[in-house]
């Protein structure tokens, strides 16, 4: 009872601060600049919610009344009695903030019917820190009220995490999508119409199957076919590299691991540009082949073939990062048991090891499929005349046609495909158990691959590695020549123009790329740990907790990953350009976009890793008196270090290399590296663009290495456990 009161006291204190000390409406200069502290008393626009209500904003009085009721419940009711009322206050507060925020805009009521019914009302700015904090307080009222009523065994940590995640997903995933789809049913004057949707939903350019008899397929089937090919190829290559890194004695496995990471830390249009210079009509390798053989290769690279090659280069590392933890997590004792029963290494690999990798393989395929369908940069560079859904959506929104209804229809088609893949994966894995980490010591080291598997695996890995090296050699070469493809005289001019430093009067960052570089690093380093934390917490809730709507919640999370970045960018602009939440032109909208766009990778990687952790580990911790939060921190997280590393690496890299959503959200003050590089490419400054990309690659390699040292390795082996216990005993003896 005392614990229930203490946590409620903390939440009430936060709500009181939000009402009497924080600006209720948005601070235009930025909240974290804290310049508003000196002006809060003299400017009514910066007043907290309590003083805004006293000043005549009657729409805030229900919020104050609800908060006062919560204080009365704390003072006058016991925890077991007040649960239902506390949860009801939380729901009512969130609903009122939503209704009030959407109804009253900058100039008063947003709809004429409301003005006719209630009379005129003063306009209001977008919500600020006070309103946001109080909204979170109301959400926690719901969670703590449910906990006091005994929901989920009264676990306030789990209920609070679920409630806040549902709130965040609703605000940053569903609200933007609803804003965008609402625009599909509006005419230019704002009136309701279904004509645009009806004209596009049955368009043969979307659904045509003419390719079955030699024609051109519709964009939907073209995108689906490409996604299946990419997902299959990236899953197989990711498994190949994971096996080489963990199950072979190949001498250069560390170098191969580095090469698998290189493509993911490269802006996608740079890979496409390098492939063009290597395999395009006038490409270096193309000319060599034509001189040697006399064959006329033509423009074979432009279209689905070229997009597929670029996507294989770009997305294989994601598959590898998902699979490496799964392959390492298979207990060696199971393989040794198989060999003890006289199975050879080939049969052990085929009947024991490979089936236990099923969760990782399914997740890697799903991620590859979704990544391919949502990819924008590679199709834009190499698509030629054969577009895919993401580029068609882009041109429907920003092109000459300006057809938001078509963009909404195409986005719906893409969503159907990705959710269908998700359902198929869930059906395949349902009812199966893949737990291999049980808290007991394992049997030692993993068995090496049988020779009949090792040789093909190593050969494929080396061949792909050589191709990757060639592509990156072209990228590196392009930064040191005057004009790539025309004048190959060596020069450092591009690097000097991009990252010049003057030491005459102290350190001066004179290069043209420094502003966007520092902005990109700052936003990426903020977004990466947030993405990893939210993603892995969500994975733990999905795998370990049973609560109503769990499957719907998981679907909602995958939606943010399934929607193309182009649509995410447009929907964020439409949703957050006006009250109640106005974030355009700020760093907050970029961070929110990165967190909720990339979080599903952390979720899928965490789900795959959690599938191998036996539930008895959680039960043992809870039985010994630890709460869910402590169990998560002390037991689960140390065993999920590969998944943590994968989430950190992927979210950091995507924050730097993402382009499709970022290009709509950047501003003069917050300009990201990829948007700046696109501007360089549009201006024909390819050398500076490639030099900038090369520097980003080196920086990301350095930061990834830092993440690796920070996270460490998962240690579950018997030998490592024994050494750890000996070291702990020696430390205790020395202290004694």
For each residue, the residues with C-beta under 8 A, 3 or more apart:
1: 4 5 78 79 80
2: 5 6
3: 6 7
4: 1 7 8 79 144 147 148 156
5: 1 2 8 9 74 79
6: 2 3 9 10
7: 3 4 10 11 144 156
8: 4 5 11 12 74 86 144
9: 5 6 12 13 74
10: 6 7 13 14
11: 7 8 14 15 137 140 141 144
12: 8 9 15 16 70 71 74 137
13: 9 10 16 17
14: 10 11 17 18 133 136 137
15: 11 12 18 19 67 70 133 134 137
16: 12 13 19 20
17: 13 14 20 21 22 133
18: 14 15 21 22 48 49 129 130 131 133 134 137
19: 15 16 48 49 50 64 67 130 134
20: 16 17 48 50 51
21: 17 18 48 130
22: 17 18 48 128 129 130 133
23: 26 27 31 36 40 45 46 47 48 128 129 130
24: 47 48 49 52 60 127 128 130 131
25: 45 46 52 124 125 126 127 128 131
26: 23 125 126 127 128 582
27: 23 30 31 33 36 46 128 129
28:
29: 33 35 36
30: 27 33 35 586
31: 23 27 34 36 128 129
32:
33: 27 29 30 36
34: 31 37
35: 29 30 38 39
36: 23 27 29 31 33 39 40 46
37: 34 40
38: 35
39: 35 36 42 43 46
40: 23 36 37 43 46 47
41:
42: 39
43: 39 40 46 47
44: 47 52 55
45: 23 25 125
46: 23 25 27 36 39 40 43
47: 23 24 40 43 44 51 52 55
48: 18 19 20 21 22 23 24 51 52 130
49: 18 19 24 52 53 60 63 64 130 131 134
50: 19 20 53 54 64
51: 20 47 48 54 55
52: 24 25 44 47 48 49 55 57 60
53: 49 50 57 58 60 61 63 64
54: 50 51
55: 44 47 51 52
56: 122
57: 52 53 60 122 124
58: 53 61
59: 62 100 104 121 124
60: 24 49 52 53 57 63 64 100
61: 53 58 64 65
62: 59 65 66 96 100
63: 49 53 60 66 67 93 96 97 134
64: 19 49 50 53 60 61 67 68
65: 61 62 68 69
66: 62 63 69 70 89 92 93 96 138
67: 15 19 63 64 70 71 93 134 137
68: 64 65 71 72
69: 65 66 72 73 85 89
70: 12 15 66 67 73 74 86 89 141
71: 12 67 68 74 75
72: 68 69 75 76
73: 69 70 76 77 82 85 86 89
74: 5 8 9 12 70 71 77 82
75: 71 72
76: 72 73
77: 73 74 81 82 85
78: 1 81 82
79: 1 4 5 82 83 148
80: 1 83 148
81: 77 78
82: 73 74 77 78 79 85 86 145 148
83: 79 80 86 87 145 146 147 148 149
84: 87 88 145 149
85: 69 73 77 82 88 89 145
86: 8 70 73 82 83 89 90 141 142 144 145 148
87: 83 84 90 91 141 142 145 146 149
88: 84 85 91 92 145
89: 66 69 70 73 85 86 92 93 138 141 145
90: 86 87 93 94 138 139 140 141 142 143 145
91: 87 88 94 95 138 142
92: 66 88 89 95 96
93: 63 66 67 89 90 96 97 134 135 137 138 141
94: 90 91 97 98 135 138 139 142 167
95: 91 92 98 99
96: 62 63 66 92 93 99 100
97: 63 93 94 100 101 127 131 134 135 138 580
98: 94 95 101 102 580
99: 95 96 102 103
100: 59 60 62 96 97 103 104
101: 97 98 104 127 131 579 580 581
102: 98 99 110 580
103: 99 100 109 110 111 114
104: 59 100 101 108 109 110 121 123 124 579
105: 108 109 110 123 124 578 579
106: 123 124 125 578 579
107: 123
108: 104 105 115 120 121 122 123
109: 103 104 105 112 114 115 118 120 121
110: 102 103 104 105 114
111: 103 114 115
112: 109 115 116
113: 116 117
114: 103 109 110 111 117 118
115: 108 109 111 112 118 119 120 121
116: 112 113
117: 113 114
118: 109 114 115 121
119: 115
120: 108 109 115
121: 59 104 108 109 115 118
122: 56 57 108
123: 104 105 106 107 108
124: 25 57 59 104 105 106 579
125: 25 26 45 106 128 579 582
126: 25 26 578 579 580 581 582
127: 24 25 26 97 101 131 132 135 579 580 581
128: 22 23 24 25 26 27 31 125 131 132
129: 18 22 23 27 31 132 133
130: 18 19 21 22 23 24 48 49 133 134
131: 18 24 25 49 97 101 127 128 134 135 580
132: 127 128 129 135 136
133: 14 15 17 18 22 129 130 136 137
134: 15 18 19 49 63 67 93 97 130 131 137 138
135: 93 94 97 127 131 132 138 139 167
136: 14 132 133 139 140 164 167
137: 11 12 14 15 18 67 93 133 134 140 141
138: 66 89 90 91 93 94 97 134 135 141 142
139: 90 94 135 136 142 143 163 164 167
140: 11 90 136 137 143 144 160 163 164
141: 11 70 86 87 89 90 93 137 138 144 145
142: 86 87 90 91 94 138 139 145 146 163
143: 90 139 140 146 147 156 159 160 162 163 164
144: 4 7 8 11 86 140 141 147 148 156 159 160
145: 82 83 84 85 86 87 88 89 90 141 142 148 149
146: 83 87 142 143 149 151 152 159
147: 4 83 143 144 150 151 152 154 155 156 159 160
148: 4 79 80 82 83 86 144 145 154
149: 83 84 87 145 146
150: 147 153 154
151: 146 147 154 159
152: 146 147 155 158 159 545 547
153: 150
154: 147 148 150 151
155: 147 152 158 159 627 628
156: 4 7 143 144 147 159 160
157: 160 161 627 628 629
158: 152 155 161 162 541 545 547 628
159: 143 144 146 147 151 152 155 156 162 163
160: 140 143 144 147 156 157 163 164
161: 157 158 164 165 537 541
162: 143 158 159 165 166 541 545 547 553
163: 139 140 142 143 159 160 166 167
164: 136 139 140 143 160 161 167 168
165: 161 162 168 169 534 537 538 541 553
166: 162 163 169 170 553
167: 94 135 136 139 163 164 170 171
168: 164 165 171 172 534 596
169: 165 166 172 173 174 553 556 557 560 596
170: 166 167 173 174 175
171: 167 168 174 175 581
172: 168 169 175 176 560 592 595 596
173: 169 170 176 177 556 557 559 560 596
174: 169 170 171 177 178 556 559
175: 170 171 172 178 179 575
176: 172 173 179 180 568 571 572 574 575 576
177: 173 174 180 181 559 563 571
178: 174 175 181 182
179: 175 176 182 183 571 574 575
180: 176 177 183 184 404 407 408 411 567 570 571 574 575
181: 177 178 184 185 408
182: 178 179 185 186
183: 179 180 186 404 408 574
184: 180 181 196 197 404 405 407 408 409
185: 181 182 192 193 194 196 197 405
186: 182 183 190 191 192 193
187: 190 191 192 193
188:
189:
190: 186 187
191: 186 187
192: 185 186 187
193: 185 186 187 196
194: 185 197 198
195: 198 199 405
196: 184 185 193 199 200 403 404 405 406
197: 184 185 194 200 201 405 408 409
198: 194 195 201 202
199: 195 196 203 405
200: 196 197 203 206 403 405 406 409 410
201: 197 198 409
202: 198 207
203: 199 200 206 207 406 409
204: 207 208 218
205: 208 218 219
206: 200 203 218 219 220 409 410 413
207: 202 203 204 218 220 221
208: 204 205 211 215 216 217 218 221
209: 212 217 218 221
210: 213 214 215 216 217 218
211: 208 214 215 216 217 221 222
212: 209
213: 210
214: 210 211
215: 208 210 211
216: 208 210 211 386
217: 208 209 210 211 221 222 225
218: 204 205 206 207 208 209 210 221 222
219: 205 206 222 223 387 388 389 392 410
220: 206 207 223 224 389 413 417
221: 207 208 209 211 217 218 224 225
222: 211 217 218 219 225 226 304 386 388
223: 219 220 226 227 373 388 389 390 414 417
224: 220 221 227 228 373 417
225: 217 221 222 228 229 304
226: 222 223 229 230 304 307 308 311 372 388
227: 223 224 230 231 368 369 370 372 373 417
228: 224 225 231 232 369
229: 225 226 232 233 308
230: 226 227 233 234 308 311 312 315 368 369 371 372
231: 227 228 234 235 365 366 368 369 372
232: 228 229 235 236 365 368
233: 229 230 236 237 308 312 316 368
234: 230 231 237 238 311 312 315 316 318 319 364 368
235: 231 232 238 239 319 323 361 364 365 368
236: 232 233 239 240
237: 233 234 240 241 312 316 319 320 460 464
238: 234 235 241 242 260 316 317 318 319 320 322 323 364
239: 235 236 242 243 319 323 327 357 361 364
240: 236 237 243 244 457 460 461 464
241: 237 238 244 245 256 257 260 316 320 324 461
242: 238 239 245 246 320 323 324 326 327
243: 239 240 246 247 248 327 449 453 457
244: 240 241 247 248 250 253 256 457 458 461
245: 241 242 253 256 257 324
246: 242 243 324 327 328 446
247: 243 244 327 446 447 448 449 454
248: 243 244 253 448 449 454 457 458
249: 448
250: 244 253 256 458 461
251:
252: 255 256
253: 244 245 248 250 256 257
254: 257 258
255: 252 258 259 465
256: 241 244 245 250 252 253 259 260 461 462 465
257: 241 245 253 254 260 261
258: 254 255 261 262 701
259: 255 256 262 465 468 469
260: 238 241 256 257 263 316 317 320
261: 257 258 264 265 317 320 321 649 701 704
262: 258 259 265 266 317 468 472 697
263: 260 266 271 313 314 316 317 468
264: 261 314 315 317 318 321 649 650 653 657
265: 261 262 653 656 657 696 697 700 701 704
266: 262 263 270 271 314 472 475 657 693 697
267: 270 271 377 657 659 673 674 677 693 696
268: 271 272 310 314 375 376 377 378 381 657 659
269: 272 273 377 378 380 381 659 677 678 681
270: 266 267 273 274 475 677 689 690 693
271: 263 266 267 268 274 275 310 313 314 378 471 475
272: 268 269 275 276 306 310 377 378 380 381 382
273: 269 270 276 277 381 478 681 686 690
274: 270 271 277 278 471 472 474 475 478
275: 271 272 278 279 280 301 306 309 310 313 382 471
276: 272 273 279 280 283 301 381 382
277: 273 274 280 283 284 474 478 484 485
278: 274 275 283 284 285 286 470 471 474
279: 275 276 283 285 286 301 306 309
280: 275 276 277 283 286 299 301 302
281: 286 297 298 299 301
282: 286 287 485
283: 276 277 278 279 280 286 287 301
284: 277 278 287 288 474
285: 278 279 288 289 470
286: 278 279 280 281 282 283 289 290 297
287: 282 283 284 290 291
288: 284 285 291 292
289: 285 286 292 293 295 297
290: 286 287 293 294 295 296 297
291: 287 288
292: 288 289
293: 289 290
294: 290
295: 289 290
296: 290
297: 281 286 289 290 300
298: 281
299: 280 281 302 384
300: 297 303 305 306
301: 275 276 279 280 281 283 305 306 309 382
302: 280 299 306 382 383 384 385
303: 300 306 307 382 383 384 385 386
304: 222 225 226 307 308 386
305: 300 301 308 309
306: 272 275 279 300 301 302 303 309 310 382 384
307: 226 303 304 310 311 375 378 379 382 383 388
308: 226 229 230 233 304 305 311 312
309: 275 279 301 305 306 312 313
310: 268 271 272 275 306 307 313 314 378 381 382
311: 226 230 234 307 308 314 315 371 372 375 378
312: 230 233 234 237 308 309 315 316
313: 263 271 275 309 310 316 468 471
314: 263 264 266 268 271 310 311 317 371 375 378
315: 230 234 264 311 312 318 319 367 368 371 372 375
316: 233 234 237 238 241 260 263 312 313 319 320 464
317: 238 260 261 262 263 264 314 320 321
318: 234 238 264 315 321 322 364 367 368 371 601 650
319: 234 235 237 238 239 315 316 322 323 364 367 368
320: 237 238 241 242 260 261 316 317 323 324
321: 261 264 317 318 324 325 605 645 646 649 650
322: 238 318 319 325 326 360 363 364 367 604 605 608 646
323: 235 238 239 242 319 320 326 327 357 360 361 364
324: 241 242 245 246 320 321 327 328 642 646
325: 321 322 328 329 360 605 608 609 642 643 646 714
326: 242 322 323 329 330 357 359 360 361 608 609 612
327: 239 242 243 246 247 323 324 330 357 360
328: 246 324 325 446 642 714
329: 325 326 436 437 609 612 642 714 716
330: 326 327 334 335 353 356 357 436 446 612
331: 334 335 436 437 438 442 443
332: 335 336 442 443 444 445 446 447 717
333: 336 337 442 443 444
334: 330 331 337 338 352 356 436 443
335: 330 331 332 338 339 348 352 353 443 446 447
336: 332 333 339 340 443 444 447
337: 333 334 340 341 443
338: 334 335 341 343 347 348 351 352
339: 335 336 342 343 344 345 348 447
340: 336 337
341: 337 338
342: 339
343: 338 339 347 348 351 352
344: 339 347 348 450
345: 339 348 349 447 448 449 450
346: 349 350 450 452 453
347: 338 343 344 350 351
348: 335 338 339 343 344 345 351 352 353 447
349: 345 346 352 353 354 447 449 450 453
350: 346 347 353 354
351: 338 343 347 348 354 355
352: 334 335 338 343 348 349 355 356
353: 330 335 348 349 350 356 357
354: 349 350 351 357
355: 351 352 358
356: 330 334 352 353 434 436
357: 239 323 326 327 330 353 354 360 361
358: 355 361 362 428 429 432 434
359: 326 362 363 429 434 607 608 611 612
360: 322 323 325 326 327 357 363 364 608
361: 235 239 323 326 357 358 364 365
362: 358 359 365 366 425 428 429
363: 322 359 360 366 367 425 604 605 607 608
364: 234 235 238 239 318 319 322 323 360 361 367 368
365: 231 232 235 361 362 368 369 425
366: 231 362 363 369 370 421 422 425 604
367: 315 318 319 322 363 364 370 371 601 604
368: 227 230 231 232 233 234 235 315 318 319 364 365 371 372
369: 227 228 230 231 365 366 372 373 418 421
370: 227 366 367 373 374 418 421 558 561 562 600
371: 230 311 314 315 318 367 368 374 375
372: 226 227 230 231 311 315 368 369 375
373: 223 224 227 369 370 388 389 390 414 417 418 562 564
374: 370 371 390 414 418 561 562 563 564 565 660
375: 268 307 311 314 315 371 372 378 379 388 390
376: 268 379 380 390 391 394 564 565 566 659 660
377: 267 268 269 272 380 381 659 660
378: 268 269 271 272 307 310 311 314 375 381 382 383
379: 307 375 376 382 383 387 388 390 391
380: 269 272 376 377 383 391 394
381: 268 269 272 273 276 310 377 378
382: 272 275 276 301 302 303 306 307 310 378 379
383: 302 303 307 378 379 380 386 387 388 391
384: 299 302 303 306
385: 302 303
386: 216 222 303 304 383
387: 219 379 383 391 392 395
388: 219 222 223 226 307 373 375 379 383 391 392
389: 219 220 223 373 392 393 410 411 413 414 564
390: 223 373 374 375 376 379 393 394 414 564 565 566 660
391: 376 379 380 383 387 388 394 395
392: 219 387 388 389 395 396 406 410
393: 389 390 396 397 407 410 411 414 564 566 567
394: 376 380 390 391 397 398 399 564 566 660
395: 387 391 392 398 399 401
396: 392 393 399 401 402 403 404 406 407 410
397: 393 394 402 403 404 407 566 570
398: 394 395 402
399: 394 395 396 402
400:
401: 395 396 406
402: 396 397 398 399
403: 196 200 396 397 406 407
404: 180 183 184 196 396 397 407 408
405: 184 185 195 196 197 199 200 408 409
406: 196 200 203 392 396 401 403 409 410
407: 180 184 393 396 397 403 404 410 411 567 570
408: 180 181 183 184 197 404 405 411 412
409: 184 197 200 201 203 206 405 406 412 413
410: 200 206 219 389 392 393 396 406 407 413 414
411: 180 389 393 407 408 414 415 563 564 567
412: 408 409 415 416
413: 206 220 389 409 410 416 417
414: 223 373 374 389 390 393 410 411 417 418 562 563 564
415: 411 412 418 419 559 562 563
416: 412 413 419 420
417: 220 223 224 227 373 413 414 420 421
418: 369 370 373 374 414 415 421 422 558 561 562
419: 415 416 422 423 555 558 559 562
420: 416 417 423 424
421: 366 369 370 417 418 424 425
422: 366 418 419 425 426 555 558 562
423: 419 420 426 427
424: 420 421 427 428
425: 362 363 365 366 421 422 428 429
426: 422 423 429 430
427: 423 424 430
428: 358 362 424 425
429: 358 359 362 425 426 432
430: 426 427
431:
432: 358 429
433:
434: 356 358 359 611 612
435: 438 611 612 613 614 615
436: 329 330 331 334 356 612
437: 329 331 612 613 614 617 639 716
438: 331 435 614 616 617
439: 614 616 617 620
440:
441: 717 718 721 722
442: 331 332 333 716 717 718
443: 331 332 333 334 335 336 337 718
444: 332 333 336 717 718 719
445: 332 717
446: 246 247 328 330 332 335
447: 247 332 335 336 339 345 348 349
448: 247 248 249 345 454
449: 243 247 248 345 349 453 454 457
450: 344 345 346 349 453 454
451: 454 455
452: 346 455 456
453: 243 346 349 449 450 456 457
454: 247 248 448 449 450 451 457 458
455: 451 452 458 459
456: 452 453 459 460
457: 240 243 244 248 449 453 454 460 461
458: 244 248 250 454 455 461 462
459: 455 456 462 463
460: 237 240 456 457 463 464
461: 240 241 244 250 256 457 458 464 465
462: 256 458 459 465 466
463: 459 460 466 467
464: 237 240 316 460 461 467 468
465: 255 256 259 461 462 468 469
466: 462 463 469 470
467: 463 464 470 471
468: 259 262 263 313 464 465 471 472
469: 259 465 466 472 473
470: 278 285 466 467 473 474
471: 271 274 275 278 313 467 468 474 475
472: 262 266 274 468 469 475 476
473: 469 470 476 477
474: 274 277 278 284 470 471 477 478
475: 266 270 271 274 471 472 478 479 690 693 694
476: 472 473 479 480 694
477: 473 474 480 481 484
478: 273 274 277 474 475 481 484 686 687 690
479: 475 476 494 495 687 690 691 693 694
480: 476 477 490 491 492 494
481: 477 478 484 487 488 489 490 491 687
482: 487 488 489 491 493 687
483: 486 487 488 686 687
484: 277 477 478 481 488 686 687 690
485: 277 282
486: 483
487: 481 482 483
488: 481 482 483 484
489: 481 482
490: 480 481
491: 480 481 482 494
492: 480 495 496
493: 482 496 497 687
494: 479 480 491 497 498 687 688 690 691
495: 479 492 498 499 691 695
496: 492 493 499 500 511
497: 493 494 500 511 512 688
498: 494 495 511 512 513 688 691 692 695
499: 495 496 511 513 514 517 691 695
500: 496 497 509 510 511
501: 507 508 509 510 511
502: 505 507 508 510
503: 506 507 508
504: 508
505: 502 508
506: 503
507: 501 502 503
508: 501 502 503 504 505
509: 500 501 514
510: 500 501 502 514
511: 496 497 498 499 500 501 514
512: 497 498 688
513: 498 499 516 517 673 676 688 692 695
514: 499 509 510 511 517 518
515: 518 519 671
516: 513 519 520 671 672 673 675 676
517: 499 513 514 520 521 673 692 695 696
518: 514 515 521 522
519: 515 516 522 523 587 670 671 672
520: 516 517 523 524 655 656 672 673 696
521: 517 518 524 525 699
522: 518 519 525 526 587
523: 519 520 526 527 587 590 591 594 655 670 672
524: 520 521 527 528 594 652 655 656
525: 521 522 528 529 652
526: 522 523 529 530 587 591
527: 523 524 530 531 590 591 594 595 598 651 652 655
528: 524 525 531 532 648 651 652 655
529: 525 526 532 533 648
530: 526 527 533 534 591 595
531: 527 528 534 535 594 595 598 599 602 647 651
532: 528 529 535 536 602 644 647 648 651
533: 529 530 536 537
534: 165 168 530 531 537 538 595 599 602
535: 531 532 538 539 598 599 600 601 602 603 605 606 647 651
536: 532 533 539 540 602 603 606 637 640 643 644 647
537: 161 165 533 534 540 541 632
538: 165 534 535 541 542 557 599 602 603 606
539: 535 536 542 543 602 603 604 605 606 607 609 610 643
540: 536 537 543 544 545 606 610 632 636
541: 158 161 162 165 537 538 544 545 547 550
542: 538 539 545 550 553 554 603 607
543: 539 540 606 607 610 611
544: 540 541 610 615 618
545: 152 158 162 540 541 542 550
546: 550
547: 152 158 162 541 550
548:
549: 552 553
550: 541 542 545 546 547 553 554
551: 554 555
552: 549 555 556
553: 162 165 166 169 542 549 550 556 557
554: 542 550 551 557 558 603
555: 419 422 551 552 558 559
556: 169 173 174 552 553 559 560
557: 169 173 538 553 554 560 561 599 600 603
558: 370 418 419 422 554 555 561 562 600 603
559: 173 174 177 415 419 555 556 562 563
560: 169 172 173 556 557 563 568 596 597 599 600
561: 370 374 418 557 558 597 598 599 600 601
562: 370 373 374 414 415 418 419 422 558 559
563: 177 374 411 414 415 559 560 567 568 571
564: 373 374 376 389 390 393 394 411 414 567 568 660
565: 374 376 390 568 569 597 658 659 660 661 662
566: 376 390 393 394 397 569 570 660 661 664
567: 180 393 407 411 563 564 570 571
568: 176 560 563 564 565 571 572 593 597 660 661
569: 565 566 572 573 593 660 661 662 663 664 665
570: 180 397 407 566 567 573 574 664
571: 176 177 179 180 563 567 568 574 575
572: 176 568 569 575 576 584 589 592 593 661 664 665
573: 569 570 576 577 584 664 665
574: 176 179 180 183 570 571 577
575: 175 176 179 180 571 572 581
576: 176 572 573 581 582 583 584 589
577: 573 574 582 584
578: 105 106 126 582
579: 101 104 105 106 124 125 126 127 582
580: 97 98 101 102 126 127 131
581: 101 126 127 171 575 576
582: 26 125 126 576 577 578 579
583: 576 586 588 589 592
584: 572 573 576 577 589 665 667
585: 589 667 669 670
586: 30 583 589 590 667 670
587: 519 522 523 526 590 591 670
588: 583 591 592
589: 572 576 583 584 585 586 592 593 665
590: 523 527 586 587 593 594 662 665 666 670 672
591: 523 526 527 530 587 588 594 595
592: 172 572 583 588 589 595 596
593: 568 569 572 589 590 596 597 661 662 665
594: 523 524 527 531 590 591 597 598 651 654 655 658
595: 172 527 530 531 534 591 592 598 599 651
596: 168 169 172 173 560 592 593 599
597: 560 561 565 568 593 594 654 658 661
598: 527 531 535 561 594 595 601 602 650 651 654 655
599: 531 534 535 538 557 560 561 595 596 602 603 651
600: 370 535 557 558 560 561 603 604
601: 318 367 535 561 598 604 605 646 647 650 651
602: 531 532 534 535 536 538 539 598 599 605 606 643 646 647 650 651
603: 535 536 538 539 542 554 557 558 599 600 606 607
604: 322 363 366 367 539 600 601 607 608
605: 321 322 325 363 535 539 601 602 608 609 643 646 647 650
606: 535 536 538 539 540 543 602 603 609 610 640 643 647
607: 359 363 539 542 543 603 604 610 611
608: 322 325 326 359 360 363 604 605 611 612 643
609: 325 326 329 539 605 606 612 613 639 640 642 643
610: 539 540 543 544 606 607 613 636 640
611: 359 434 435 543 607 608
612: 326 329 330 359 434 435 436 437 608 609
613: 435 437 609 610 617 636 639 640
614: 435 437 438 439 617
615: 435 544 618 619
616: 438 439 619 620
617: 437 438 439 613 614 620 621 635 636 639
618: 544 615 621 622 631 635 636
619: 615 616 622 623
620: 439 616 617 623 624
621: 617 618 624 626 630 631 634 635
622: 618 619 625 626 627 628 631
623: 619 620
624: 620 621
625: 622
626: 621 622 630 631 634 635
627: 155 157 622 630 631
628: 155 157 158 622 631 632
629: 157 632 633
630: 621 626 627 633 634
631: 618 621 622 626 627 628 634 635 636
632: 537 540 628 629 635 636 637
633: 629 630 636 637
634: 621 626 630 631 637 638
635: 617 618 621 626 631 632 638 639
636: 540 610 613 617 618 631 632 633 639 640
637: 536 632 633 634 640 641 644
638: 634 635 641 714
639: 437 609 613 617 635 636 714 716
640: 536 606 609 610 613 636 637 643 644 714
641: 637 638 644 645 711 712 713 714
642: 324 325 328 329 609 645 646 714
643: 325 536 539 602 605 606 608 609 640 646 647
644: 532 536 637 640 641 647 648 711
645: 321 641 642 648 649 707 708 711
646: 321 322 324 325 601 602 605 642 643 649 650
647: 531 532 535 536 601 602 605 606 643 644 650 651
648: 528 529 532 644 645 651 652 707 711
649: 261 264 321 645 646 652 653 704 707
650: 264 318 321 598 601 602 605 646 647 653 654
651: 527 528 531 532 535 594 595 598 599 601 602 647 648 654 655
652: 524 525 527 528 648 649 655 656 700 703 704 707
653: 264 265 649 650 656 657 700 704
654: 594 597 598 650 651 657 658
655: 520 523 524 527 528 594 598 651 652 658
656: 265 520 524 652 653 672 673 674 696 700
657: 264 265 266 267 268 653 654 674 696
658: 565 594 597 654 655 661 662 672 674
659: 267 268 269 376 377 565 662 663 674 675 678
660: 374 376 377 390 394 564 565 566 568 569 663
661: 565 566 568 569 572 593 597 658 664 665
662: 565 569 590 593 658 659 665 666 672 674 675
663: 569 659 660 666 674 675 678
664: 566 569 570 572 573 661
665: 569 572 573 584 589 590 593 661 662
666: 590 662 663 670 671 672 675
667: 584 585 586 670 671
668: 671
669: 585
670: 519 523 585 586 587 590 666 667
671: 515 516 519 666 667 668 675 676
672: 516 519 520 523 590 656 658 662 666 675 676
673: 267 513 516 517 520 656 676 677 692 696
674: 267 656 657 658 659 662 663 677 678
675: 516 659 662 663 666 671 672 678 679
676: 513 516 671 672 673 679 680 692
677: 267 269 270 673 674 680 681 689 692 693
678: 269 659 663 674 675 681 682
679: 675 676 682 683
680: 676 677 683 685 686 688 689 692
681: 269 273 677 678 684 685 686 689
682: 678 679
683: 679 680
684: 681
685: 680 681 688 689
686: 273 478 483 484 680 681 689 690
687: 478 479 481 482 483 484 493 494 690 691
688: 494 497 498 512 513 680 685 691 692
689: 270 677 680 681 685 686 692 693
690: 270 273 475 478 479 484 494 686 687 693 694
691: 479 494 495 498 499 687 688 694 695
692: 498 513 517 673 676 677 680 688 689 695 696
693: 266 267 270 475 479 677 689 690 696 697
694: 475 476 479 690 691 697 698
695: 495 498 499 513 517 691 692 698 699
696: 265 267 517 520 656 657 673 692 693 699 700
697: 262 265 266 693 694 700 701
698: 694 695 701 702
699: 521 695 696 702 703
700: 265 652 653 656 696 697 703 704
701: 258 261 265 697 698 704 705
702: 698 699 705 706
703: 652 699 700 706 707
704: 261 265 649 652 653 700 701 707 708
705: 701 702 708 709
706: 702 703 709 710
707: 645 648 649 652 703 704 710 711
708: 645 704 705 711
709: 705 706 712
710: 706 707
711: 641 644 645 648 707 708
712: 641 709
713: 641
714: 325 328 329 638 639 640 641 642
715: 720 721 724
716: 329 437 442 639 720 721
717: 332 441 442 444 445 720 721
718: 441 442 443 444 721 722
719: 444 722 723
720: 715 716 717 723 724
721: 441 715 716 717 718 724 725
722: 441 718 719 725 726
723: 719 720 726 727
724: 715 720 721 727 728
725: 721 722 728 729
726: 722 723 729 730
727: 723 724 730 731
728: 724 725 731 732
729: 725 726 732 733
730: 726 727 733 734
731: 727 728 734 735
732: 728 729 735 736
733: 729 730 736
734: 730 731
735: 731 732
736: 732 733
